[in-house]
């Protein structure tokens, strides 16, 4: 009988070379972790993930071109089997709540020891969640009203395309996602905005400056 795969493949995404070098050096000390690639932007991480298909992506937030939060949302949409773990210096509620809404499975602060980063990787790989102690305290203070929040960046993009009169199929082709994914986004957008029709979505987009008349 062959044993199940125990080594967790990880893609590092951070625009600071010293941070990536430090993470790689720390993670390579653990036999069950394999760093299979590095990226300096969210866009590069998405491109590399298509071929590498890592188990876990360790994602920074502040990066050029495509930030970590927006990249996380696209990862959750295109590669739902890949677990996203945010590693950031930011411990404010806005970043943490956005990361959760965008699809991150965990949020770890950069000042934690390497053992905790490994514990977080192992937890999200197994399908769980992980939040470092400083993040957990902030999560404990959440109110129900914080959970829904405004539209994500991806939802705003899809709203704009729908408001322009494009069909679910055309939106799917333009964003390189499935029609079913577009339908799910459309349903979530309507629920969040309490709008039931495409005309209502168009009116909302115009009134909020997303679409010119």
N, C-alpha and C positions, 0 to 999 in steps of 0.2 A: 504493500500500500504506500502511495506517495503522500508526503506531508503537504498540507496547504501552504501556500505562499505566506511567509512570515515577514519578509522584507518589505518595508513601506517605501515606495518611490516618491520623492519630493522634488518639486520645482520651486526654486527660490526666485522671488520677484521683488527687487529693491533697486533703486537707482544709485545707491551709494556702494561702490566697490568694496570699501572696507567692511561694511555691514555684511555683504554677501560672503566675503572671504571669512569673516569671523563666524558666521552661521555655518558655512560649509565645514570649517575646521572643527567646530563643536559637534555637529551632527555626525561627522565621519567617525567619531569616537564610539558610536553606538552601532552594534552589529545589525540591528533590525531597521536601520534607516539608511537609505541610499539616495544621495542627491544626484538626480539624473540630468539637471539642467539649470540654467540661470537666465533671468530676463531683467532688463532695466526699466521697462515700461509695461503697463497693462496690456497694450496692443502686442508687444513682443511675447508676453506670457501666453496670450491666446493663440498666437501663431505657433509657438513651440509646443503647446499642449496638444495641438491637433495631431502631431506626429509622435510625441513622447508619451502622451496619455498617462500622466503621473497620478498617483493615488491621492496626493495632497499637494495643494499649492499654498506656499507660505507667502502671503501678500502684504506689502507695505501699502500705505494709503496715498501719501503725497508723492506723485511721480508725474513726469511730463507726458504729453500726448494723450494718454488715457489713464486717469487716476485709478487707484486700487478699488474704490467703491464701485465705480462704473464697470470696471473690468470684472469684479465679483458678480455683478448682476448678469453680465453677458455669459460668464462661466456657468452660472446656475441655470441659465436658459439653454445654452448650447451643449454643455457637458455636465449634466446633473450628477453623473457618477463620480466626478472629481470633487473632493471636499476642499472647501476654501477656509483657510485659517488666517485671520488678520494678525499681523505683528506690527504694532505701531507705538509711537511715543505719545499719541493722543489719548487722554483718558476722560474726555468730556462726553456728555450724553448724546450730543448731536452725532458724533462720529460712530459711537457704539450702536445707537438705535438705527442709524442708516445702514451700518454693516449687517445688522440682523435682518432688516427689511430687504436688503439686496441679495441675501442668500448665504452669508457667511455662517459657518458652523461653530466658529469660535473666535475669540478676541483676546490676544495676549499682549501685554505691554512689553516694550523692549528692555525694561530694566530687570526682567525676571531672570533667574539662572537657567542655564541650558537644560537642566533636568526637567524644568517645568515646560519648556518649549517641546521637548520630546514627549512628555506626558500629554500635552495638548494634541500633538500630531497623532499619537496613538489613539486618543479618545475620539477624535473626529473621523479617523480612518475606520474605526469600528462602528461608525454611525451615530456616535453620541455628540455632545457639545462640550466645549471647554472655555471657561473664562477665568483669567487670572484674578487673584484676590481683589485687586483694586477695581477691576471691572465688575466683579460680582456685587460689590457694595453699591455701585451705581445702578446695576440692574435691579437690585432689591427695592430701589426707590421709585421704580417705574409705576406710573398710573395707567389705567386702562386707556385713557385718552391718548397716550403716547404711542400706542401700538400701531394704529393705522397710518397716521402721518400723511404728508402730501404725496403727489405722484413722484416716482423715482425718475431718474434721467431716461431710462429705457422706456418707461411708460409715456413720458412726454414726447419722445421721438415717435412712438407708435401712434399716440393721439394725433400728432401733427399729420402723419401720413393718412390716417383714417379721415381726418377733417378735410384733407385735400381731395377726398372722394375715392381713394384707392381701396381696392377690395382686400380681404384677408389674404388672398393668394398673392396679390401684387406686393403687399407688405412683407409677406414671408420671403418672396424672391429677393426683394431689395435688401432685407436684413440677413438673408441666408439662415433662416430659421424655418421651422415647420408651421404649416397652417394651424395646426392644433395649438402651438405655442402662442401664435397671434390671437387666436380665439380666447385663450386663457387670459392674456394681457387685456384684451378688449373687455372681457367680463369684469376683471379687477378694476379697470379704469372706470367703468360705468358704476360699479358698486361704490368706489371711493368718492366719486363726484355726485353720486345719486342722480345720474342721468340715464335715461332709458333708450334714447334714439341717437342715430348718427347725426341728425340735424342739431341735436342738443350738444353733442361733442364739438361740432363745428362752431356753434355759437360760443361755447366755452373757450375754444382755442382763439377765437377772434377777440373776445372780451379780455383775455389774459395776455394778449400780445404775442401768441404763438403763431398766429396766422393772420396775414393782412386781408382786408376785405376785398 
